[in-house]
Amino acid sequence: MGSPHAKHGKPVSLHVKPFKITHLCFEVDGIVDKSNVELGQQVTAYDLSTLYAALRSGKTTLGDDSRLVYDAETIERAFPAPPLVILRNEIRKTALNQAINARQNAYFSKYGHITDISALMNLYYSPSVAHSKPNRLASLAVLSADQANQLKMAYTADKRLGVVKNTVSTVDSATRSIDSSVASGRLDHVGAGFTSEDRILPAPPEHANWGNFHFNDDNPMGLSIDESSNEEKTSVLGSAHEFQAIMNTDYGYRIPYLESQAQDHRAQISLMDERFVQFMSALHLPHIQQVLKNELESIDRDIYKLQVALVDTNLISPIDGVVTGIYKYPGDAVHSGEPVVRVEDSNTILILATLVYRGPIAIGTHLTIETHLFDSPKSKKLVGTAVSVRGHTDDESWEVIIKANNLDTKGKTILPIGYRFDYDDTTVLIN
């Protein structure tokens, strides 16, 4: 029974639309690989945001922070039911698994040792450490400047500031030699085996300097003879001095003074570049651990993109419903955004009605529709709520969209999608 204050509206037209309808599409182009769907099939909604959140978390395997959990095979097992349609995706699977392996290698070689790397970088590159790179670069700049200044002073003092056409090399050497020897042997007589002529040598040249040697007629060879011991002793002393000057002349003239200044400028410029690079790289030292963590997270985000790209080759329904349309089959080409499967929820329906009613109809107004389906003697009642209203004051007609439950007490649908009411057998009661 309706409310005692309910009034009848005259139906002009009423037809049924599903409350929810979705035309499932892929985000990428591709070729259909597998289809697990058929017309009339009941499908269950799956919320992809749950899977995306799991992928975005960067979850690693238990006890091993180097290995991400969701490789290609794990993602396939993450769906509670087989996807409705799957595109060919072997290349995406391979790219994802390669990226996960590369991430594990990077973790072993770098990101798994963030604390140790941070300590060593601060030791080598922090300006607060005495012998770190920035302080050594500063010392090197001072030494280079001192070297240039001393060279400048030396060239100036020697008045060698102009163009050098010739190079002169001077060699000055002195040699002194002392030798002494003792020979044992028996001498019967000084003159034994010698004639007096044999023992006479030419006199030494005038002004010759023979040191402390003494020559006499009895021992003209400088032999010191001890007849009692029969030993022979000989001593020799000599000296020499040599001076050599070489001058080289070439067509390639040089200016060593200016060359030394240019070399210093180049050295200072190079040191400036090194010190600036060092300064820039040292800016993040106080936050080096966070920087390394951010780098690892960036790697994980790139992998997340590959994971999402693989997920997007699997077609699932975001709503519970029935498959009422299939547009693509295995082997067919699919373009991004092109409908592949249609799913409709007929448990709840929308009734699009045009009514003539004298009075206001507001959103939220309850309406009761009673009709005879397909000339059945028993009438059916549906109670719904106005969710959209458009009025026309000139002829008192209203365009109303009514949301209503479409299941009977046994859980079966009452009205088929697209059903049009016979307005002669239909009444609408507006509460």
C-alpha positions in Angstrom: 0.0 0.0 0.0 1.3 3.5 -0.8 1.3 6.4 1.5 -2.1 8.1 2.1 -0.5 11.3 0.7 0.8 9.6 -2.4 -0.3 10.8 -5.8 -0.3 9.2 -9.2 1.8 10.3 -12.0 0.9 9.5 -15.6 3.8 7.6 -17.3 4.6 8.6 -20.8 7.6 6.4 -21.3 9.8 4.2 -19.1 12.8 2.0 -20.0 15.5 0.2 -18.1 19.2 0.9 -18.1 21.9 -0.8 -15.9 23.0 1.1 -12.9 26.7 0.3 -13.7 28.1 -0.4 -17.1 31.8 -0.6 -18.1 33.5 -1.0 -21.5 36.8 -2.5 -20.6 39.8 -1.2 -22.6 43.6 -1.5 -22.5 45.8 1.4 -21.9 48.3 0.2 -24.5 48.2 -1.1 -28.0 48.8 -4.8 -28.5 47.7 -8.2 -29.8 45.2 -10.3 -27.8 47.0 -13.4 -26.5 44.4 -15.1 -24.2 40.7 -14.7 -23.6 39.1 -16.1 -20.5 35.6 -14.6 -21.0 32.3 -15.5 -22.6 28.9 -13.9 -22.9 26.7 -14.2 -19.9 29.6 -14.9 -17.6 29.4 -13.5 -14.1 32.5 -11.5 -13.2 33.7 -10.2 -9.8 35.2 -6.8 -9.3 38.8 -6.5 -8.6 40.3 -3.3 -7.2 43.6 -2.6 -9.0 44.5 0.0 -6.4 45.3 -2.8 -3.9 47.7 -4.4 -6.3 49.2 -1.0 -7.3 49.8 -0.2 -3.6 51.5 -3.5 -3.1 53.8 -2.8 -6.1 54.5 0.7 -5.0 55.6 -0.4 -1.5 58.8 -1.9 -3.0 58.3 -5.0 -0.9 61.4 -7.3 -0.7 61.7 -10.9 0.0 61.9 -12.1 3.6 65.4 -11.8 4.9 66.8 -10.3 1.7 66.4 -6.6 1.1 68.2 -6.8 -2.2 65.4 -8.7 -4.0 62.0 -7.2 -4.9 59.1 -9.6 -4.5 57.0 -8.7 -7.5 58.7 -10.0 -10.5 56.7 -11.0 -13.6 55.7 -14.4 -12.3 54.6 -13.1 -8.9 52.4 -10.4 -10.5 50.6 -13.1 -12.6 49.9 -15.0 -9.4 48.6 -11.8 -7.6 45.3 -11.8 -9.5 42.6 -13.7 -7.5 41.1 -15.0 -10.8 42.4 -15.2 -14.3 42.2 -11.8 -16.1 39.4 -11.6 -18.6 41.7 -10.8 -21.5 45.5 -10.8 -21.7 47.8 -9.1 -24.3 51.0 -10.6 -25.5 53.5 -9.3 -22.9 56.7 -11.4 -23.0 58.9 -8.4 -23.7 57.4 -6.6 -20.7 58.0 -9.6 -18.5 61.7 -9.9 -19.6 62.3 -6.1 -19.1 60.8 -6.3 -15.6 62.9 -9.3 -14.5 66.0 -7.8 -15.9 65.4 -4.6 -14.0 64.8 -6.5 -10.8 68.1 -8.4 -11.3 70.0 -5.2 -12.0 68.5 -3.6 -8.8 69.7 -6.6 -6.8 73.2 -6.2 -8.2 73.2 -2.5 -7.4 72.2 -3.3 -3.9 75.0 -5.8 -3.4 77.6 -3.4 -4.8 76.4 -0.1 -3.3 73.1 0.4 -1.6 73.5 -2.4 0.8 76.5 -0.6 2.3 75.1 2.9 2.8 76.6 3.4 6.3 80.1 2.3 5.2 80.0 4.4 2.0 78.9 7.4 4.0 81.7 7.1 6.5 84.4 6.7 3.8 83.0 9.6 1.7 83.1 11.9 4.7 86.7 10.8 5.5 87.9 11.4 1.9 85.8 14.4 0.9 84.7 16.4 3.9 86.5 19.8 4.3 86.5 19.2 8.1 88.9 16.3 7.7 92.6 17.5 7.7 93.9 15.4 4.8 90.7 15.1 2.7 90.6 15.8 -1.0 89.3 19.4 -0.8 92.1 20.4 1.7 94.8 18.7 -0.5 93.5 20.6 -3.5 93.8 23.8 -1.5 97.4 22.9 -0.5 98.2 22.0 -4.1 97.0 25.4 -5.3 99.3 27.1 -2.8 102.3 24.9 -3.8 101.6 25.7 -7.5 101.5 29.4 -6.8 104.7 29.3 -4.8 106.5 27.4 -7.6 105.4 30.0 -10.1 106.6 32.8 -7.9 110.0 31.3 -7.3 110.4 30.6 -11.0 109.5 34.2 -11.8 112.0 35.5 -9.3 114.7 33.2 -10.7 114.1 34.3 -14.3 114.0 37.9 -13.3 117.2 37.7 -11.2 119.0 36.1 -14.2 117.5 38.6 -16.6 116.1 35.8 -18.7 112.8 37.3 -19.6 113.1 37.4 -23.4 113.1 35.1 -26.3 115.7 32.2 -26.1 117.3 31.5 -29.4 120.3 29.4 -28.3 120.9 27.0 -25.5 124.4 26.6 -23.9 125.6 23.5 -22.0 128.8 23.8 -20.0 130.7 20.8 -18.7 133.5 21.4 -16.1 135.2 18.3 -14.6 138.3 17.6 -12.5 139.9 14.2 -12.1 142.5 13.1 -9.5 143.9 9.6 -9.4 146.1 8.0 -6.7 147.4 4.4 -7.0 149.7 2.4 -4.8 150.9 -1.2 -5.2 153.4 -3.6 -3.5 155.0 -6.5 -5.3 157.1 -9.2 -3.6 160.0 -10.8 -5.3 163.7 -11.4 -4.9 166.3 -9.0 -6.5 169.9 -10.2 -6.4 171.3 -6.9 -7.4 169.9 -3.7 -8.7 172.0 -4.1 -11.8 171.3 -7.8 -12.2 169.9 -8.4 -15.6 170.3 -4.6 -16.5 173.1 -2.6 -17.9 173.9 0.8 -16.7 172.4 2.0 -20.0 169.2 0.2 -19.3 168.8 2.0 -16.0 169.1 5.5 -17.4 165.8 7.2 -18.3 165.3 10.6 -19.9 165.1 13.5 -17.5 161.5 14.7 -16.7 160.3 17.8 -18.5 161.0 21.1 -17.0 158.4 22.4 -14.6 156.8 19.0 -14.3 155.1 18.5 -11.0 155.6 14.9 -9.7 154.4 15.5 -6.2 156.7 14.1 -3.5 158.5 11.6 -5.7 162.2 11.6 -5.7 164.3 10.6 -8.7 168.0 9.7 -8.6 170.4 8.1 -10.8 170.5 4.9 -8.7 166.7 4.5 -8.9 165.5 6.3 -12.0 162.2 4.5 -12.2 161.0 5.6 -8.8 161.6 2.1 -7.3 162.0 1.9 -3.6 164.2 -1.2 -3.0 164.7 -2.7 0.4 167.5 -5.2 -0.1 166.9 -6.7 3.3 163.2 -7.7 2.5 163.6 -8.0 -1.2 160.2 -6.1 -1.8 159.4 -3.7 -4.6 157.1 -0.7 -4.0 155.5 1.6 -6.6 153.3 4.7 -6.1 151.6 6.8 -8.9 149.8 10.1 -8.5 148.0 12.1 -11.3 145.4 14.8 -11.9 143.4 16.1 -14.9 141.0 19.0 -15.6 138.5 19.2 -18.5 136.2 22.1 -19.7 133.6 21.7 -22.4 131.0 24.2 -23.7 128.2 23.2 -26.2 125.9 25.7 -27.9 122.7 24.5 -29.6 120.8 26.7 -32.1 117.3 25.8 -33.3 114.6 27.5 -35.3 112.0 26.9 -32.6 112.5 29.8 -30.3 111.2 29.7 -26.7 110.3 32.1 -24.0 110.7 30.0 -20.8 109.7 32.9 -18.5 106.3 33.4 -20.2 105.9 29.6 -20.6 106.2 29.1 -16.8 103.6 31.8 -16.2 101.2 30.3 -18.7 101.8 26.9 -17.2 100.9 28.3 -13.8 97.7 29.8 -15.1 96.7 26.5 -16.7 97.4 24.7 -13.5 95.4 27.2 -11.4 92.4 26.9 -13.9 92.5 23.2 -13.7 92.6 23.3 -9.9 89.7 25.7 -9.9 87.7 23.3 -11.9 88.6 20.4 -9.6 87.9 22.4 -6.5 84.5 23.5 -7.8 83.5 20.0 -8.7 84.7 18.9 -5.3 82.7 21.7 -3.7 79.5 20.7 -5.6 79.9 17.0 -4.8 80.5 17.8 -1.1 77.3 19.7 -0.7 75.3 16.5 -0.1 77.8 14.9 2.3 75.8 15.8 5.4 72.9 14.0 3.8 74.7 11.3 1.9 72.8 8.4 3.5 69.5 10.0 2.6 70.8 10.7 -0.9 71.8 7.0 -1.4 68.4 5.9 -0.1 66.7 8.3 -2.6 68.7 6.8 -5.4 67.6 3.3 -4.5 64.0 4.5 -4.3 64.3 6.0 -7.7 65.4 2.7 -9.0 62.4 1.1 -7.4 60.1 3.7 -8.9 61.5 2.9 -12.4 60.8 -0.8 -11.7 57.3 0.2 -10.5 56.6 1.7 -13.9 57.6 -1.6 -15.6 55.4 -3.5 -13.1 52.4 -1.3 -13.9 53.0 -1.7 -17.6 52.8 -5.4 -17.2 49.7 -5.2 -15.1 48.1 -3.1 -17.8 48.3 -5.9 -20.3 45.7 -7.8 -18.1 42.1 -6.8 -18.5 39.9 -7.1 -15.4 36.5 -5.7 -14.4 36.2 -3.0 -11.8 32.6 -3.9 -11.1 30.5 -7.0 -10.4 28.3 -7.9 -13.2 27.6 -9.9 -16.3 29.5 -9.9 -19.6 27.2 -8.6 -22.2 29.6 -7.8 -25.0 32.9 -9.2 -26.4 34.6 -7.3 -29.2 38.1 -8.7 -29.4 39.4 -12.3 -29.6 42.9 -13.9 -29.5 45.0 -12.7 -32.4 43.1 -9.5 -32.8 44.9 -6.2 -32.7 43.8 -3.8 -30.0 44.3 0.0 -29.8 44.6 1.9 -26.6 41.1 2.9 -25.4 39.3 0.6 -27.8 36.5 -1.4 -26.1 37.2 -5.1 -25.7 34.6 -6.4 -23.2 31.4 -4.9 -21.9 30.2 -5.7 -18.3 26.9 -4.6 -16.9 25.5 -4.7 -13.4 21.8 -5.5 -13.6 21.2 -6.1 -9.9 20.5 -2.4 -9.6 18.8 -0.6 -12.4 18.0 2.9 -13.5 14.6 3.5 -14.9 14.5 6.5 -17.2 10.9 7.9 -17.0 9.0 10.7 -18.6 6.0 11.5 -16.3 3.1 14.0 -16.3 2.6 15.1 -12.8 1.0 18.2 -11.3 3.3 19.1 -8.5 7.0 19.1 -7.6 9.2 16.1 -7.8 12.5 16.4 -6.0 15.7 14.4 -5.9 15.2 11.7 -3.2 11.5 11.4 -3.8 10.3 7.8 -3.5 8.4 6.3 -6.4 6.6 3.0 -6.6 6.2 1.5 -10.1 3.6 -1.3 -10.6 3.4 -3.1 -14.0 2.3 -6.3 -15.7 5.3 -7.9 -17.3 4.8 -9.5 -20.7 1.0 -9.6 -20.2 1.3 -11.6 -17.0 -1.8 -11.5 -14.8 0.3 -10.9 -11.8 1.7 -7.4 -11.3 5.3 -6.5 -10.3 6.2 -3.7 -8.0 9.5 -1.8 -7.9 10.3 0.8 -5.3 12.9 3.3 -6.2 14.3 6.8 -5.5 14.6 9.7 -7.8 18.3 10.4 -8.4 17.9 12.9 -11.2 15.0 15.3 -12.1 14.4 17.7 -14.9 11.0 19.6 -15.0 9.1 21.3 -17.8 6.6 23.7 -16.3 4.8 24.5 -19.5 3.2 21.0 -19.8 3.7 19.7 -16.3 6.0 16.9 -17.6 9.1 15.6 -15.8 12.1 13.6 -16.8 13.0 11.5 -13.9 15.8 8.9 -13.4 14.8 6.3 -10.7 17.3 4.1 -9.0 15.7 0.7 -8.0 16.6 -2.8 -6.8 16.2 -5.3 -9.6 16.3 -8.6 -7.5 13.4 -10.4 -6.2 13.2 -12.3 -3.0 14.9 -15.3 -4.6 17.8 -13.2 -5.9 16.7 -13.3 -9.5 16.6 -10.2 -11.7 13.1 -8.7 -12.3 13.6 -6.6 -15.4 16.0 -7.2 -18.3 18.3 -4.4 -19.4 16.7 -2.3 -22.1 13.1 -3.3 -21.1 10.4 -0.7 -22.1 7.3 -0.5 -20.0 3.8 -0.6 -21.5 2.4 2.6 -20.1 -1.2 1.3 -20.4 -0.3 -1.4 -17.8 1.9 0.7 -15.6 1.2 3.1 -12.8 3.6 5.3 -10.9 2.9 6.4 -7.4 4.8 9.4 -6.1 5.2 9.6 -2.3 
